Amino acid sequence: MHRRKYLATLGSLAAGGIAAIGTGAFTSVSADRAVSVQVANDSNAFLGLVSGDTGLVKESNGTLQINLDGTDTGASGVNFDAVTQIGSHENPANEHAFKIVNQGTQSLMLKMNYYFTDTDWLDGGAGQSFINFTVYDTGDSPTGSSSQSFPIQNGYNKDYPLPHPTGSGFGSNTEDYRFNVGEEYYMVITVDTSGPNASLDDDLSGIGELVARQETNGGGYDRTNPPI
């Protein structure tokens, strides 16, 4: 079985299957790169990041490190031609990679950008390997979810941010749908290496940046020239 070099400790599974992390079953190749998620500088006072119970996400100085190198579990990676998941889409409040808390004093709009560390393998994105972030609002009505894959699978060299999980996704905190004080959002992460154009050279490691502001928009950015 082919093994992927660039990801580790998200779990292993048979080709074409889906594995939810937390079972303790890990066997794959080792790697020294990882995914990290941080809060944008101007949002630090508003957002709190709390790792879930999977054992794969660690917090350090306001940055979450999603463990892809096997150091905590003795594992070594994600299989090629497979789909692997951290958290549960069916029960995200109890099973999630991490949660996002509005710890400020006012309602906010939220979005997330994801920037690849290595962009040399990117070729439009259609059919390549990708990492998906799904954010859930399970609290007071209205509730909902939003999902985004990076690289977005549209065949263009541009990515768009993961939006607010309810309402129009982007906009102003004066609208009906917003991230209120004390509310929690839950993130589920999926890695898909099963695309027709997926390759062992694909590298999904990178930096996720969460932005919380009074108003957000869905403007895209060139994935081959990330802002950070």
C-alpha positions as CSV (number, residue, x, y, z in Angstrom):
1,M,0.0,0.0,0.0
2,H,1.3,3.5,-0.8
3,R,1.9,5.7,2.2
4,R,1.8,9.5,2.2
5,K,5.0,11.2,3.3
6,Y,3.6,14.6,4.2
7,L,1.0,13.8,6.9
8,A,1.2,11.8,10.1
9,T,-0.9,10.9,13.0
10,L,-4.3,11.9,11.6
11,G,-5.0,8.1,11.5
12,S,-4.8,5.2,9.1
13,L,-7.5,3.3,7.3
14,A,-8.2,1.1,4.3
15,A,-8.1,2.8,0.9
16,G,-11.4,4.7,0.2
17,G,-12.6,4.4,3.8
18,I,-13.3,7.1,6.5
19,A,-11.8,6.9,9.9
20,A,-12.8,8.9,12.9
21,I,-9.9,9.7,15.2
22,G,-10.0,8.4,18.7
23,T,-9.8,4.7,18.2
24,G,-6.1,4.5,18.8
25,A,-5.4,2.7,15.5
26,F,-2.6,4.4,13.7
27,T,0.0,3.1,11.2
28,S,1.6,5.1,8.5
29,V,4.8,7.0,7.5
30,S,6.5,9.6,9.6
31,A,6.8,13.2,8.7
32,D,8.3,16.3,10.3
33,R,5.7,18.8,9.1
34,A,2.3,19.7,10.7
35,V,-0.8,21.9,10.5
36,S,-1.0,24.8,12.9
37,V,-4.0,27.1,13.6
38,Q,-3.5,30.5,15.1
39,V,-5.6,33.6,15.8
40,A,-4.9,36.7,13.8
41,N,-3.1,39.4,15.8
42,D,-6.0,41.8,15.9
43,S,-8.4,39.0,17.0
44,N,-6.3,37.8,20.0
45,A,-8.5,39.6,22.5
46,F,-11.7,38.1,21.2
47,L,-11.1,34.4,20.4
48,G,-10.1,31.4,22.6
49,L,-9.0,28.1,21.0
50,V,-9.5,24.9,23.0
51,S,-8.3,21.5,21.7
52,G,-10.6,18.6,21.7
53,D,-10.1,15.2,23.3
54,T,-8.6,13.4,20.3
55,G,-5.0,13.8,21.7
56,L,-3.9,15.1,18.3
57,V,-4.3,18.8,18.9
58,K,-2.2,20.7,21.3
59,E,-2.3,24.4,22.4
60,S,0.9,26.4,22.8
61,N,0.9,30.2,23.3
62,G,-2.4,30.7,21.5
63,T,-1.5,28.5,18.6
64,L,-3.0,25.0,18.0
65,Q,-0.7,22.4,16.6
66,I,-2.5,19.5,14.9
67,N,-0.1,16.6,15.4
68,L,0.8,15.1,12.1
69,D,4.2,13.6,12.9
70,G,3.3,10.7,15.2
71,T,5.2,12.0,18.2
72,D,2.4,11.6,20.7
73,T,0.9,8.3,19.6
74,G,3.8,6.4,18.1
75,A,1.9,6.6,14.8
76,S,3.4,7.8,11.5
77,G,0.8,9.2,9.1
78,V,-2.2,9.1,6.8
79,N,-2.5,6.5,4.1
80,F,-2.6,7.4,0.4
81,D,-6.0,7.1,-1.4
82,A,-7.9,7.5,1.9
83,V,-10.2,9.9,3.8
84,T,-9.3,10.6,7.5
85,Q,-11.3,12.7,10.0
86,I,-10.6,14.4,13.3
87,G,-13.9,14.8,15.1
88,S,-17.5,13.9,14.3
89,H,-19.8,15.6,11.8
90,E,-22.7,13.9,13.6
91,N,-21.7,15.0,17.1
92,P,-19.3,17.9,16.8
93,A,-20.0,19.5,20.2
94,N,-18.6,16.4,21.9
95,E,-16.2,15.2,19.3
96,H,-14.1,17.9,17.6
97,A,-10.6,18.7,16.7
98,F,-10.9,22.0,18.6
99,K,-13.4,24.6,19.6
100,I,-13.5,28.4,19.1
101,V,-14.8,30.5,21.9
102,N,-15.9,34.1,21.7
103,Q,-14.3,35.4,24.9
104,G,-14.7,39.1,24.1
105,T,-17.4,41.6,25.0
106,Q,-19.2,41.9,21.7
107,S,-20.6,39.8,18.9
108,L,-18.3,39.1,16.0
109,M,-18.1,37.7,12.5
110,L,-15.6,34.9,12.0
111,K,-13.6,33.5,9.1
112,M,-10.6,31.2,8.6
113,N,-7.9,31.3,6.0
114,Y,-5.5,28.4,5.4
115,Y,-2.0,28.9,3.9
116,F,0.2,26.1,2.6
117,T,3.8,25.9,3.7
118,D,4.9,24.4,0.4
119,T,3.0,25.5,-2.7
120,D,5.1,23.9,-5.4
121,W,2.8,20.9,-5.7
122,L,-0.4,23.0,-6.2
123,D,-1.8,22.8,-9.7
124,G,-5.3,24.4,-9.7
125,G,-6.5,22.1,-7.0
126,A,-9.1,20.0,-8.9
127,G,-8.8,16.3,-8.0
128,Q,-5.7,16.9,-5.8
129,S,-5.4,16.0,-2.1
130,F,-7.0,18.5,0.2
131,I,-7.7,19.3,3.8
132,N,-11.2,20.3,4.8
133,F,-12.3,22.4,7.8
134,T,-15.9,22.3,8.9
135,V,-17.1,24.7,11.6
136,Y,-20.3,24.0,13.5
137,D,-22.6,26.3,15.5
138,T,-24.7,24.0,17.8
139,G,-25.8,26.6,20.3
140,D,-28.7,29.0,20.4
141,S,-30.8,29.4,17.3
142,P,-30.0,29.9,14.4
143,T,-27.5,27.1,14.1
144,G,-25.6,25.7,11.2
145,S,-22.3,24.8,9.7
146,S,-19.9,25.9,7.0
147,S,-17.2,23.9,5.2
148,Q,-14.2,24.7,3.0
149,S,-11.5,22.6,1.4
150,F,-8.0,23.8,0.8
151,P,-7.0,23.8,-2.0
152,I,-10.5,24.5,-3.0
153,Q,-11.5,21.9,-5.7
154,N,-12.4,24.2,-8.5
155,G,-9.4,24.1,-10.8
156,Y,-8.2,27.6,-10.1
157,N,-5.1,28.8,-8.2
158,K,-7.2,30.7,-5.7
159,D,-8.5,29.8,-2.2
160,Y,-11.4,31.3,-0.3
161,P,-11.8,31.5,3.5
162,L,-14.0,29.3,5.6
163,P,-16.9,31.5,6.5
164,H,-19.1,32.0,9.6
165,P,-21.2,28.9,10.0
166,T,-24.6,30.5,9.8
167,G,-26.5,33.1,7.8
168,S,-24.7,34.5,4.8
169,G,-21.3,33.4,6.1
170,F,-19.7,36.8,5.8
171,G,-20.9,40.3,6.6
172,S,-21.5,42.4,9.7
173,N,-22.1,41.6,13.3
174,T,-25.1,43.8,13.2
175,E,-27.0,41.1,11.2
176,D,-29.1,38.4,12.8
177,Y,-26.4,35.7,12.3
178,R,-23.3,36.3,14.4
179,F,-20.8,34.8,16.9
180,N,-22.1,36.1,20.2
181,V,-20.2,36.5,23.5
182,G,-19.7,33.2,25.2
183,E,-20.7,31.1,22.2
184,E,-18.6,28.1,21.0
185,Y,-18.0,26.9,17.5
186,Y,-16.7,23.4,16.9
187,M,-14.2,22.4,14.2
188,V,-14.0,19.0,12.4
189,I,-11.0,18.4,10.1
190,T,-10.9,16.0,7.2
191,V,-8.0,15.0,5.1
192,D,-8.7,13.5,1.7
193,T,-5.9,11.9,-0.3
194,S,-8.2,9.9,-2.7
195,G,-8.6,12.4,-5.6
196,P,-7.8,11.3,-9.2
197,N,-4.9,13.8,-9.3
198,A,-3.6,13.1,-5.8
199,S,0.1,12.4,-5.6
200,L,2.6,11.2,-3.0
201,D,4.3,14.6,-3.4
202,D,1.2,16.5,-2.2
203,D,1.9,18.5,1.0
204,L,-1.1,19.7,3.0
205,S,0.9,21.1,5.9
206,G,0.4,24.8,6.6
207,I,-1.0,27.5,8.8
208,G,-4.7,28.2,9.5
209,E,-5.5,31.7,10.5
210,L,-8.8,32.6,12.4
211,V,-10.0,36.1,12.0
212,A,-12.7,37.7,14.2
213,R,-13.9,41.2,13.4
214,Q,-17.0,43.3,13.3
215,E,-17.3,42.6,9.6
216,T,-15.7,40.0,7.3
217,N,-15.7,39.2,3.6
218,G,-15.0,36.2,1.4
219,G,-12.3,37.7,-0.7
220,G,-10.0,35.0,-2.2
221,Y,-6.2,34.9,-2.3
222,D,-3.6,33.3,-4.6
223,R,-2.8,30.0,-2.9
224,T,0.6,29.9,-4.6
225,N,1.5,33.2,-3.0
226,P,0.1,33.0,0.6
227,P,-0.1,36.3,2.6
228,I,1.7,34.6,5.5
